[in-house]
Amino acid sequence: MGIGAVLVSRPAGRPDGDERGAAPSLGSVLGQLRELSSTAAQDAALLGFGDAADFAGDVEEAARAVEYLQVVAAAAVDRSRKESANDVGAGDVGAVGVRSGDDGYRNTGEFLQAR
């Protein structure tokens, strides 16, 4: 089984919840990552081998979680684009005969790349 299948079937983990048991919002996690990133290079330069290895492991785990979220988000965008196109009709047929949705992109990949 490849890593793609693992990412889809089993995310890297769920972040700790707050006092109500609710998971933190993606916006708050993103803010924390930006804050951490602003001093990461300077902070990592001071780490010994063990702490550096732990830091690298934590970063790798975070990257796997982000990759999983990217798969989930892309699937949600793809599904909702198709639903939207079906709601307003079949879409326009372009010069090369490729159907496009109201957003002007031929497919979800192009749409996400442009964001």
Sequence and secondary structure as in RCSB ss.txt:
>XXXX:A:sequence
MGIGAVLVSRPAGRPDGDERGAAPSLGSVLGQLRELSSTAAQDAALLGFGDAADFAGDVEEAARAVEYLQVVAAA
AVDRSRKESANDVGAGDVGAVGVRSGDDGYRNTGEFLQAR
>XXXX:A:secstr
  HHHHHHHS S      TTS    HHHHHHHHHHHHHHHHHHHTT  HHHHHHHHHHHHHHHHHHHHHHHHHHH
HHHHHHHHHHHHH S EE TTS EE TTS SSHHHHHHH 
